[in-house]
Amino acid sequence: MKRGKRGMKILKIESGQGFYFKDTDDSWAPIDKIDKDGLMALLNLFIANEIEVDEYDESQLKNKAQQIIYKSISSKFEDLGDNKKRFTDEVETLYLEAIRKYKD
């Protein structure tokens, strides 16, 4: 997940509440209403796009359940973002070696 580069926003904090993006109908839903289908949809968006999330700030979220859920999901995407870069780099290196090997 790149913080400097703008991507598709999938998590946001607004008016004291946390929301997640529902790509099925291009709308936002409260983060505490997310289910496994919503999580899978966010993961698919993550894989296919550069994503953006509002940084977790406990003081901006009034609902304790939303604090816990938002913090958990945003930290998982941050970890995945770090691994996504490493995975992409490894794949590119692997293909580069194969291309060099079979090019000659």
Biopython code that builds the backbone (N, CA, C, O; Angstrom):
import numpy as np
from Bio.PDB.StructureBuilder import StructureBuilder

atoms = [
    (1, "MET", "N", (0.848, -1.155, 0.000)),
    (1, "MET", "CA", (0.000, 0.000, 0.000)),
    (1, "MET", "C", (0.897, 1.222, 0.000)),
    (1, "MET", "O", (1.753, 1.373, 0.871)),
    (2, "LYS", "N", (0.706, 2.064, -0.947)),
    (2, "LYS", "CA", (1.536, 3.253, -1.066)),
    (2, "LYS", "C", (0.794, 4.439, -0.508)),
    (2, "LYS", "O", (-0.304, 4.766, -0.959)),
    (3, "ARG", "N", (1.382, 5.074, 0.459)),
    (3, "ARG", "CA", (0.729, 6.224, 1.082)),
    (3, "ARG", "C", (0.905, 7.480, 0.242)),
    (3, "ARG", "O", (0.011, 8.326, 0.206)),
    (4, "GLY", "N", (2.036, 7.616, -0.430)),
    (4, "GLY", "CA", (2.289, 8.813, -1.204)),
    (4, "GLY", "C", (1.527, 8.849, -2.513)),
    (4, "GLY", "O", (1.158, 9.922, -2.991)),
    (5, "LYS", "N", (1.294, 7.705, -3.086)),
    (5, "LYS", "CA", (0.616, 7.606, -4.375)),
    (5, "LYS", "C", (-0.874, 7.371, -4.146)),
    (5, "LYS", "O", (-1.260, 6.509, -3.358)),
    (6, "ARG", "N", (-1.699, 8.138, -4.835)),
    (6, "ARG", "CA", (-3.141, 8.007, -4.655)),
    (6, "ARG", "C", (-3.640, 6.779, -5.380)),
    (6, "ARG", "O", (-3.297, 6.517, -6.533)),
    (7, "GLY", "N", (-4.449, 6.045, -4.672)),
    (7, "GLY", "CA", (-5.046, 4.849, -5.239)),
    (7, "GLY", "C", (-6.530, 4.828, -4.952)),
    (7, "GLY", "O", (-7.111, 5.825, -4.524)),
    (8, "MET", "N", (-7.120, 3.704, -5.187)),
    (8, "MET", "CA", (-8.540, 3.530, -4.928)),
    (8, "MET", "C", (-8.747, 3.437, -3.416)),
    (8, "MET", "O", (-8.142, 2.589, -2.760)),
    (9, "LYS", "N", (-9.583, 4.290, -2.870)),
    (9, "LYS", "CA", (-9.831, 4.287, -1.427)),
    (9, "LYS", "C", (-10.815, 3.171, -1.096)),
    (9, "LYS", "O", (-11.880, 3.061, -1.703)),
    (10, "ILE", "N", (-10.434, 2.338, -0.112)),
    (10, "ILE", "CA", (-11.310, 1.238, 0.289)),
    (10, "ILE", "C", (-11.752, 1.335, 1.749)),
    (10, "ILE", "O", (-12.727, 0.695, 2.142)),
    (11, "LEU", "N", (-11.047, 2.127, 2.554)),
    (11, "LEU", "CA", (-11.444, 2.375, 3.942)),
    (11, "LEU", "C", (-11.356, 3.862, 4.213)),
    (11, "LEU", "O", (-10.399, 4.523, 3.811)),
    (12, "LYS", "N", (-12.370, 4.386, 4.901)),
    (12, "LYS", "CA", (-12.322, 5.814, 5.228)),
    (12, "LYS", "C", (-12.954, 6.067, 6.588)),
    (12, "LYS", "O", (-13.781, 5.294, 7.074)),
    (13, "ILE", "N", (-12.538, 7.167, 7.179)),
    (13, "ILE", "CA", (-13.117, 7.643, 8.425)),
    (13, "ILE", "C", (-13.762, 8.986, 8.128)),
    (13, "ILE", "O", (-13.124, 9.897, 7.599)),
    (14, "GLU", "N", (-15.045, 9.093, 8.479)),
    (14, "GLU", "CA", (-15.793, 10.310, 8.172)),
    (14, "GLU", "C", (-16.880, 10.514, 9.230)),
    (14, "GLU", "O", (-17.607, 9.579, 9.566)),
    (15, "SER", "N", (-16.987, 11.705, 9.738)),
    (15, "SER", "CA", (-18.011, 12.066, 10.727)),
    (15, "SER", "C", (-18.019, 11.120, 11.928)),
    (15, "SER", "O", (-19.082, 10.761, 12.433)),
    (16, "GLY", "N", (-16.839, 10.723, 12.380)),
    (16, "GLY", "CA", (-16.730, 9.883, 13.562)),
    (16, "GLY", "C", (-17.000, 8.406, 13.348)),
    (16, "GLY", "O", (-17.083, 7.644, 14.312)),
    (17, "GLN", "N", (-17.141, 7.985, 12.080)),
    (17, "GLN", "CA", (-17.429, 6.588, 11.775)),
    (17, "GLN", "C", (-16.453, 6.042, 10.748)),
    (17, "GLN", "O", (-15.914, 6.782, 9.925)),
    (18, "GLY", "N", (-16.233, 4.727, 10.809)),
    (18, "GLY", "CA", (-15.407, 4.047, 9.820)),
    (18, "GLY", "C", (-16.286, 3.398, 8.770)),
    (18, "GLY", "O", (-17.349, 2.861, 9.080)),
    (19, "PHE", "N", (-15.834, 3.450, 7.522)),
    (19, "PHE", "CA", (-16.588, 2.882, 6.402)),
    (19, "PHE", "C", (-15.677, 2.056, 5.511)),
    (19, "PHE", "O", (-14.473, 2.298, 5.435)),
    (20, "TYR", "N", (-16.274, 1.068, 4.834)),
    (20, "TYR", "CA", (-15.554, 0.307, 3.811)),
    (20, "TYR", "C", (-16.293, 0.452, 2.484)),
    (20, "TYR", "O", (-17.504, 0.667, 2.446)),
    (21, "PHE", "N", (-15.530, 0.328, 1.399)),
    (21, "PHE", "CA", (-16.095, 0.494, 0.068)),
    (21, "PHE", "C", (-16.731, -0.812, -0.392)),
    (21, "PHE", "O", (-16.104, -1.871, -0.350)),
    (22, "LYS", "N", (-17.969, -0.724, -0.825)),
    (22, "LYS", "CA", (-18.677, -1.881, -1.380)),
    (22, "LYS", "C", (-18.663, -1.748, -2.901)),
    (22, "LYS", "O", (-19.404, -0.944, -3.467)),
    (23, "ASP", "N", (-17.823, -2.532, -3.552)),
    (23, "ASP", "CA", (-17.704, -2.404, -5.002)),
    (23, "ASP", "C", (-18.905, -2.977, -5.742)),
    (23, "ASP", "O", (-19.074, -2.713, -6.932)),
    (24, "THR", "N", (-19.742, -3.758, -5.060)),
    (24, "THR", "CA", (-20.916, -4.317, -5.728)),
    (24, "THR", "C", (-21.902, -3.241, -6.155)),
    (24, "THR", "O", (-22.591, -3.385, -7.165)),
    (25, "ASP", "N", (-21.965, -2.158, -5.381)),
    (25, "ASP", "CA", (-22.876, -1.072, -5.749)),
    (25, "ASP", "C", (-22.227, 0.307, -5.615)),
    (25, "ASP", "O", (-22.923, 1.319, -5.526)),
    (26, "ASP", "N", (-20.895, 0.343, -5.600)),
    (26, "ASP", "CA", (-20.139, 1.600, -5.511)),
    (26, "ASP", "C", (-20.635, 2.493, -4.374)),
    (26, "ASP", "O", (-20.863, 3.688, -4.562)),
    (27, "SER", "N", (-20.797, 1.899, -3.204)),
    (27, "SER", "CA", (-21.252, 2.679, -2.056)),
    (27, "SER", "C", (-20.336, 2.411, -0.859)),
    (27, "SER", "O", (-19.432, 1.578, -0.923)),
    (28, "TRP", "N", (-20.589, 3.130, 0.221)),
    (28, "TRP", "CA", (-19.842, 2.967, 1.459)),
    (28, "TRP", "C", (-20.772, 2.412, 2.523)),
    (28, "TRP", "O", (-21.932, 2.812, 2.620)),
    (29, "ALA", "N", (-20.246, 1.472, 3.333)),
    (29, "ALA", "CA", (-21.035, 0.875, 4.415)),
    (29, "ALA", "C", (-20.241, 0.974, 5.714)),
    (29, "ALA", "O", (-19.011, 1.014, 5.687)),
    (30, "PRO", "N", (-20.934, 1.013, 6.850)),
    (30, "PRO", "CA", (-20.229, 1.064, 8.133)),
    (30, "PRO", "C", (-19.312, -0.151, 8.307)),
    (30, "PRO", "O", (-19.697, -1.282, 8.007)),
    (31, "ILE", "N", (-18.111, 0.099, 8.790)),
    (31, "ILE", "CA", (-17.110, -0.955, 8.915)),
    (31, "ILE", "C", (-17.563, -2.076, 9.848)),
    (31, "ILE", "O", (-17.153, -3.223, 9.674)),
    (32, "ASP", "N", (-18.400, -1.761, 10.834)),
    (32, "ASP", "CA", (-18.847, -2.797, 11.759)),
    (32, "ASP", "C", (-19.938, -3.692, 11.166)),
    (32, "ASP", "O", (-20.398, -4.631, 11.817)),
    (33, "LYS", "N", (-20.345, -3.401, 9.942)),
    (33, "LYS", "CA", (-21.335, -4.233, 9.245)),
    (33, "LYS", "C", (-20.677, -5.141, 8.201)),
    (33, "LYS", "O", (-21.378, -5.843, 7.472)),
    (34, "ILE", "N", (-19.346, -5.137, 8.118)),
    (34, "ILE", "CA", (-18.650, -5.925, 7.107)),
    (34, "ILE", "C", (-18.790, -7.415, 7.414)),
    (34, "ILE", "O", (-18.763, -7.826, 8.574)),
    (35, "ASP", "N", (-18.939, -8.217, 6.362)),
    (35, "ASP", "CA", (-19.019, -9.664, 6.505)),
    (35, "ASP", "C", (-17.906, -10.295, 5.668)),
    (35, "ASP", "O", (-17.077, -9.584, 5.099)),
    (36, "LYS", "N", (-17.886, -11.622, 5.593)),
    (36, "LYS", "CA", (-16.797, -12.284, 4.866)),
    (36, "LYS", "C", (-16.805, -11.917, 3.381)),
    (36, "LYS", "O", (-15.742, -11.817, 2.768)),
    (37, "ASP", "N", (-17.978, -11.718, 2.802)),
    (37, "ASP", "CA", (-18.041, -11.314, 1.393)),
    (37, "ASP", "C", (-17.448, -9.919, 1.204)),
    (37, "ASP", "O", (-16.752, -9.659, 0.223)),
    (38, "GLY", "N", (-17.730, -9.031, 2.149)),
    (38, "GLY", "CA", (-17.151, -7.690, 2.086)),
    (38, "GLY", "C", (-15.642, -7.721, 2.218)),
    (38, "GLY", "O", (-14.940, -6.989, 1.520)),
    (39, "LEU", "N", (-15.137, -8.564, 3.110)),
    (39, "LEU", "CA", (-13.687, -8.695, 3.270)),
    (39, "LEU", "C", (-13.037, -9.254, 2.001)),
    (39, "LEU", "O", (-11.977, -8.793, 1.579)),
    (40, "MET", "N", (-13.688, -10.254, 1.401)),
    (40, "MET", "CA", (-13.144, -10.827, 0.161)),
    (40, "MET", "C", (-13.155, -9.799, -0.964)),
    (40, "MET", "O", (-12.221, -9.742, -1.764)),
    (41, "ALA", "N", (-14.196, -8.995, -1.027)),
    (41, "ALA", "CA", (-14.260, -7.956, -2.056)),
    (41, "ALA", "C", (-13.133, -6.937, -1.858)),
    (41, "ALA", "O", (-12.516, -6.503, -2.831)),
    (42, "LEU", "N", (-12.860, -6.553, -0.605)),
    (42, "LEU", "CA", (-11.757, -5.630, -0.341)),
    (42, "LEU", "C", (-10.425, -6.260, -0.729)),
    (42, "LEU", "O", (-9.560, -5.587, -1.290)),
    (43, "LEU", "N", (-10.257, -7.537, -0.436)),
    (43, "LEU", "CA", (-9.022, -8.227, -0.797)),
    (43, "LEU", "C", (-8.847, -8.263, -2.310)),
    (43, "LEU", "O", (-7.743, -8.056, -2.814)),
    (44, "ASN", "N", (-9.918, -8.521, -3.027)),
    (44, "ASN", "CA", (-9.847, -8.520, -4.498)),
    (44, "ASN", "C", (-9.488, -7.140, -5.039)),
    (44, "ASN", "O", (-8.712, -7.025, -5.987)),
    (45, "LEU", "N", (-10.052, -6.095, -4.436)),
    (45, "LEU", "CA", (-9.701, -4.733, -4.845)),
    (45, "LEU", "C", (-8.222, -4.464, -4.566)),
    (45, "LEU", "O", (-7.534, -3.838, -5.373)),
    (46, "PHE", "N", (-7.746, -4.937, -3.431)),
    (46, "PHE", "CA", (-6.343, -4.773, -3.055)),
    (46, "PHE", "C", (-5.421, -5.426, -4.080)),
    (46, "PHE", "O", (-4.421, -4.837, -4.490)),
    (47, "ILE", "N", (-5.760, -6.629, -4.484)),
    (47, "ILE", "CA", (-4.926, -7.374, -5.432)),
    (47, "ILE", "C", (-4.902, -6.697, -6.795)),
    (47, "ILE", "O", (-3.861, -6.649, -7.450)),
    (48, "ALA", "N", (-6.034, -6.180, -7.219)),
    (48, "ALA", "CA", (-6.156, -5.639, -8.574)),
    (48, "ALA", "C", (-5.768, -4.167, -8.703)),
    (48, "ALA", "O", (-5.564, -3.689, -9.818)),
    (49, "ASN", "N", (-5.663, -3.441, -7.597)),
    (49, "ASN", "CA", (-5.468, -1.992, -7.658)),
    (49, "ASN", "C", (-4.458, -1.518, -6.631)),
    (49, "ASN", "O", (-4.125, -2.228, -5.682)),
    (50, "GLU", "N", (-3.983, -0.312, -6.840)),
    (50, "GLU", "CA", (-3.305, 0.413, -5.772)),
    (50, "GLU", "C", (-4.427, 0.914, -4.879)),
    (50, "GLU", "O", (-5.385, 1.515, -5.365)),
    (51, "ILE", "N", (-4.319, 0.676, -3.591)),
    (51, "ILE", "CA", (-5.399, 1.082, -2.702)),
    (51, "ILE", "C", (-4.939, 2.165, -1.742)),
    (51, "ILE", "O", (-3.747, 2.410, -1.561)),
    (52, "GLU", "N", (-5.921, 2.796, -1.142)),
    (52, "GLU", "CA", (-5.671, 3.840, -0.163)),
    (52, "GLU", "C", (-6.653, 3.644, 0.983)),
    (52, "GLU", "O", (-7.821, 3.321, 0.768)),
    (53, "VAL", "N", (-6.166, 3.843, 2.198)),
    (53, "VAL", "CA", (-7.044, 3.806, 3.368)),
    (53, "VAL", "C", (-6.737, 5.022, 4.227)),
    (53, "VAL", "O", (-5.594, 5.474, 4.295)),
    (54, "ASP", "N", (-7.757, 5.545, 4.877)),
    (54, "ASP", "CA", (-7.514, 6.594, 5.859)),
    (54, "ASP", "C", (-6.762, 5.948, 7.016)),
    (54, "ASP", "O", (-7.117, 4.860, 7.470)),
    (55, "GLU", "N", (-5.736, 6.618, 7.482)),
    (55, "GLU", "CA", (-4.942, 6.081, 8.578)),
    (55, "GLU", "C", (-5.792, 5.948, 9.834)),
    (55, "GLU", "O", (-6.614, 6.811, 10.142)),
    (56, "TYR", "N", (-5.577, 4.853, 10.548)),
    (56, "TYR", "CA", (-6.341, 4.605, 11.773)),
    (56, "TYR", "C", (-5.999, 5.653, 12.822)),
    (56, "TYR", "O", (-4.831, 5.917, 13.108)),
    (57, "ASP", "N", (-7.035, 6.235, 13.380)),
    (57, "ASP", "CA", (-6.893, 7.201, 14.469)),
    (57, "ASP", "C", (-8.057, 6.964, 15.426)),
    (57, "ASP", "O", (-9.200, 7.318, 15.139)),
    (58, "GLU", "N", (-7.742, 6.362, 16.562)),
    (58, "GLU", "CA", (-8.763, 5.996, 17.541)),
    (58, "GLU", "C", (-9.645, 7.172, 17.933)),
    (58, "GLU", "O", (-10.844, 7.007, 18.159)),
    (59, "SER", "N", (-9.055, 8.356, 18.013)),
    (59, "SER", "CA", (-9.818, 9.525, 18.453)),
    (59, "SER", "C", (-10.863, 9.966, 17.428)),
    (59, "SER", "O", (-11.800, 10.686, 17.773)),
    (60, "GLN", "N", (-10.711, 9.543, 16.178)),
    (60, "GLN", "CA", (-11.682, 9.929, 15.143)),
    (60, "GLN", "C", (-12.868, 8.975, 15.065)),
    (60, "GLN", "O", (-13.903, 9.315, 14.492)),
    (61, "LEU", "N", (-12.721, 7.784, 15.637)),
    (61, "LEU", "CA", (-13.802, 6.797, 15.614)),
    (61, "LEU", "C", (-14.466, 6.757, 16.984)),
    (61, "LEU", "O", (-13.815, 6.470, 17.988)),
    (62, "LYS", "N", (-15.762, 7.046, 17.021)),
    (62, "LYS", "CA", (-16.482, 7.121, 18.289)),
    (62, "LYS", "C", (-16.937, 5.755, 18.792)),
    (62, "LYS", "O", (-17.053, 5.554, 20.001)),
    (63, "ASN", "N", (-17.192, 4.827, 17.899)),
    (63, "ASN", "CA", (-17.716, 3.510, 18.235)),
    (63, "ASN", "C", (-16.552, 2.545, 18.497)),
    (63, "ASN", "O", (-15.676, 2.374, 17.649)),
    (64, "LYS", "N", (-16.553, 1.918, 19.681)),
    (64, "LYS", "CA", (-15.455, 1.014, 20.071)),
    (64, "LYS", "C", (-15.338, -0.175, 19.110)),
    (64, "LYS", "O", (-14.229, -0.569, 18.750)),
    (65, "ALA", "N", (-16.462, -0.742, 18.696)),
    (65, "ALA", "CA", (-16.427, -1.870, 17.752)),
    (65, "ALA", "C", (-15.780, -1.437, 16.435)),
    (65, "ALA", "O", (-14.970, -2.170, 15.866)),
    (66, "GLN", "N", (-16.138, -0.250, 15.959)),
    (66, "GLN", "CA", (-15.541, 0.251, 14.723)),
    (66, "GLN", "C", (-14.043, 0.484, 14.887)),
    (66, "GLN", "O", (-13.271, 0.255, 13.956)),
    (67, "GLN", "N", (-13.630, 0.941, 16.074)),
    (67, "GLN", "CA", (-12.203, 1.134, 16.331)),
    (67, "GLN", "C", (-11.450, -0.181, 16.162)),
    (67, "GLN", "O", (-10.425, -0.237, 15.482)),
    (68, "ILE", "N", (-11.962, -1.230, 16.781)),
    (68, "ILE", "CA", (-11.298, -2.534, 16.740)),
    (68, "ILE", "C", (-11.262, -3.091, 15.321)),
    (68, "ILE", "O", (-10.217, -3.545, 14.854)),
    (69, "ILE", "N", (-12.392, -3.056, 14.645)),
    (69, "ILE", "CA", (-12.488, -3.629, 13.297)),
    (69, "ILE", "C", (-11.649, -2.817, 12.305)),
    (69, "ILE", "O", (-10.903, -3.392, 11.511)),
    (70, "TYR", "N", (-11.765, -1.507, 12.345)),
    (70, "TYR", "CA", (-11.021, -0.658, 11.418)),
    (70, "TYR", "C", (-9.514, -0.841, 11.616)),
    (70, "TYR", "O", (-8.766, -0.980, 10.648)),
    (71, "LYS", "N", (-9.078, -0.838, 12.877)),
    (71, "LYS", "CA", (-7.652, -1.005, 13.164)),
    (71, "LYS", "C", (-7.153, -2.343, 12.640)),
    (71, "LYS", "O", (-6.088, -2.409, 12.026)),
    (72, "SER", "N", (-7.898, -3.391, 12.869)),
    (72, "SER", "CA", (-7.506, -4.730, 12.431)),
    (72, "SER", "C", (-7.404, -4.822, 10.909)),
    (72, "SER", "O", (-6.402, -5.300, 10.377)),
    (73, "ILE", "N", (-8.432, -4.367, 10.220)),
    (73, "ILE", "CA", (-8.438, -4.463, 8.754)),
    (73, "ILE", "C", (-7.357, -3.582, 8.146)),
    (73, "ILE", "O", (-6.636, -4.016, 7.249)),
    (74, "SER", "N", (-7.238, -2.349, 8.627)),
    (74, "SER", "CA", (-6.233, -1.449, 8.028)),
    (74, "SER", "C", (-4.818, -1.955, 8.275)),
    (74, "SER", "O", (-3.960, -1.816, 7.404)),
    (75, "SER", "N", (-4.552, -2.541, 9.444)),
    (75, "SER", "CA", (-3.203, -3.061, 9.698)),
    (75, "SER", "C", (-2.921, -4.288, 8.844)),
    (75, "SER", "O", (-1.787, -4.481, 8.406)),
    (76, "LYS", "N", (-3.923, -5.116, 8.600)),
    (76, "LYS", "CA", (-3.737, -6.289, 7.727)),
    (76, "LYS", "C", (-3.414, -5.847, 6.300)),
    (76, "LYS", "O", (-2.549, -6.432, 5.648)),
    (77, "PHE", "N", (-4.107, -4.818, 5.816)),
    (77, "PHE", "CA", (-3.812, -4.337, 4.470)),
    (77, "PHE", "C", (-2.431, -3.706, 4.395)),
    (77, "PHE", "O", (-1.760, -3.796, 3.367)),
    (78, "GLU", "N", (-2.006, -3.069, 5.473)),
    (78, "GLU", "CA", (-0.659, -2.512, 5.485)),
    (78, "GLU", "C", (0.377, -3.632, 5.402)),
    (78, "GLU", "O", (1.346, -3.531, 4.650)),
    (79, "ASP", "N", (0.170, -4.703, 6.178)),
    (79, "ASP", "CA", (1.072, -5.861, 6.119)),
    (79, "ASP", "C", (1.044, -6.502, 4.733)),
    (79, "ASP", "O", (2.088, -6.837, 4.174)),
    (80, "LEU", "N", (-0.145, -6.668, 4.192)),
    (80, "LEU", "CA", (-0.267, -7.244, 2.853)),
    (80, "LEU", "C", (0.412, -6.364, 1.814)),
    (80, "LEU", "O", (1.022, -6.863, 0.869)),
    (81, "GLY", "N", (0.303, -5.057, 1.993)),
    (81, "GLY", "CA", (0.954, -4.133, 1.065)),
    (81, "GLY", "C", (2.450, -4.314, 1.052)),
    (81, "GLY", "O", (3.073, -4.274, -0.009)),
    (82, "ASP", "N", (3.039, -4.512, 2.221)),
    (82, "ASP", "CA", (4.477, -4.769, 2.300)),
    (82, "ASP", "C", (4.825, -6.074, 1.599)),
    (82, "ASP", "O", (5.814, -6.140, 0.869)),
    (83, "ASN", "N", (4.028, -7.105, 1.810)),
    (83, "ASN", "CA", (4.277, -8.403, 1.182)),
    (83, "ASN", "C", (3.990, -8.380, -0.317)),
    (83, "ASN", "O", (4.646, -9.078, -1.090)),
    (84, "LYS", "N", (3.014, -7.581, -0.721)),
    (84, "LYS", "CA", (2.675, -7.483, -2.146)),
    (84, "LYS", "C", (3.870, -6.956, -2.932)),
    (84, "LYS", "O", (4.173, -7.458, -4.014)),
    (85, "LYS", "N", (4.539, -5.962, -2.400)),
    (85, "LYS", "CA", (5.719, -5.396, -3.056)),
    (85, "LYS", "C", (6.820, -6.445, -3.144)),
    (85, "LYS", "O", (7.437, -6.610, -4.196)),
    (86, "ARG", "N", (7.070, -7.156, -2.045)),
    (86, "ARG", "CA", (8.110, -8.174, -2.031)),
    (86, "ARG", "C", (7.776, -9.295, -3.018)),
    (86, "ARG", "O", (8.643, -9.748, -3.766)),
    (87, "PHE", "N", (6.521, -9.737, -3.017)),
    (87, "PHE", "CA", (6.085, -10.786, -3.927)),
    (87, "PHE", "C", (6.255, -10.350, -5.381)),
    (87, "PHE", "O", (6.764, -11.109, -6.206)),
    (88, "THR", "N", (5.831, -9.135, -5.689)),
    (88, "THR", "CA", (5.964, -8.605, -7.050)),
    (88, "THR", "C", (7.428, -8.557, -7.473)),
    (88, "THR", "O", (7.772, -8.929, -8.595)),
    (89, "ASP", "N", (8.278, -8.100, -6.574)),
    (89, "ASP", "CA", (9.713, -8.042, -6.875)),
    (89, "ASP", "C", (10.279, -9.435, -7.131)),
    (89, "ASP", "O", (11.071, -9.617, -8.057)),
    (90, "GLU", "N", (9.887, -10.416, -6.329)),
    (90, "GLU", "CA", (10.369, -11.784, -6.517)),
    (90, "GLU", "C", (9.904, -12.366, -7.848)),
    (90, "GLU", "O", (10.677, -13.025, -8.543)),
    (91, "VAL", "N", (8.664, -12.128, -8.199)),
    (91, "VAL", "CA", (8.134, -12.632, -9.473)),
    (91, "VAL", "C", (8.871, -11.983, -10.640)),
    (91, "VAL", "O", (9.255, -12.665, -11.590)),
    (92, "GLU", "N", (9.069, -10.668, -10.570)),
    (92, "GLU", "CA", (9.785, -9.973, -11.636)),
    (92, "GLU", "C", (11.207, -10.507, -11.783)),
    (92, "GLU", "O", (11.687, -10.682, -12.903)),
    (93, "THR", "N", (11.876, -10.764, -10.681)),
    (93, "THR", "CA", (13.235, -11.304, -10.715)),
    (93, "THR", "C", (13.234, -12.705, -11.323)),
    (93, "THR", "O", (14.091, -13.027, -12.147)),
    (94, "LEU", "N", (12.283, -13.528, -10.922)),
    (94, "LEU", "CA", (12.178, -14.882, -11.446)),
    (94, "LEU", "C", (11.978, -14.865, -12.958)),
    (94, "LEU", "O", (12.657, -15.597, -13.679)),
    (95, "TYR", "N", (11.056, -14.040, -13.446)),
    (95, "TYR", "CA", (10.806, -13.963, -14.874)),
    (95, "TYR", "C", (11.982, -13.351, -15.614)),
    (95, "TYR", "O", (12.285, -13.766, -16.733)),
    (96, "LEU", "N", (12.640, -12.391, -15.029)),
    (96, "LEU", "CA", (13.803, -11.776, -15.653)),
    (96, "LEU", "C", (14.901, -12.807, -15.860)),
    (96, "LEU", "O", (15.530, -12.842, -16.917)),
    (97, "GLU", "N", (15.136, -13.648, -14.856)),
    (97, "GLU", "CA", (16.136, -14.709, -14.985)),
    (97, "GLU", "C", (15.745, -15.693, -16.081)),
    (97, "GLU", "O", (16.598, -16.108, -16.865)),
    (98, "ALA", "N", (14.473, -16.073, -16.149)),
    (98, "ALA", "CA", (14.010, -17.010, -17.173)),
    (98, "ALA", "C", (14.135, -16.397, -18.563)),
    (98, "ALA", "O", (14.547, -17.069, -19.509)),
    (99, "ILE", "N", (13.778, -15.118, -18.686)),
    (99, "ILE", "CA", (13.891, -14.448, -19.978)),
    (99, "ILE", "C", (15.341, -14.405, -20.434)),
    (99, "ILE", "O", (15.636, -14.690, -21.595)),
    (100, "ARG", "N", (16.233, -14.057, -19.545)),
    (100, "ARG", "CA", (17.661, -14.027, -19.888)),
    (100, "ARG", "C", (18.164, -15.407, -20.287)),
    (100, "ARG", "O", (18.934, -15.539, -21.238)),
    (101, "LYS", "N", (17.735, -16.423, -19.570)),
    (101, "LYS", "CA", (18.192, -17.783, -19.829)),
    (101, "LYS", "C", (17.758, -18.270, -21.204)),
    (101, "LYS", "O", (18.551, -18.872, -21.928)),
    (102, "TYR", "N", (16.518, -18.016, -21.564)),
    (102, "TYR", "CA", (15.976, -18.560, -22.805)),
    (102, "TYR", "C", (16.097, -17.597, -23.984)),
    (102, "TYR", "O", (15.797, -17.967, -25.119)),
    (103, "LYS", "N", (16.527, -16.386, -23.726)),
    (103, "LYS", "CA", (16.680, -15.408, -24.797)),
    (103, "LYS", "C", (17.891, -15.735, -25.667)),
    (103, "LYS", "O", (17.861, -15.545, -26.883)),
    (104, "ASP", "N", (18.931, -16.218, -25.049)),
    (104, "ASP", "CA", (20.184, -16.499, -25.794)),
    (104, "ASP", "C", (20.189, -17.815, -26.469)),
    (104, "ASP", "O", (21.171, -18.171, -27.122)),
]
sb = StructureBuilder()
sb.init_structure("model")
sb.init_model(0)
sb.init_chain("A")
sb.init_seg("    ")
for serial, (resi, resn, name, xyz) in enumerate(atoms, 1):
    if name == "N":
        sb.init_residue(resn, " ", resi, " ")
    sb.init_atom(name, np.array(xyz, "f"), 0.0, 1.0, " ", f" {name:<3s}", serial, name[0])
structure = sb.get_structure()
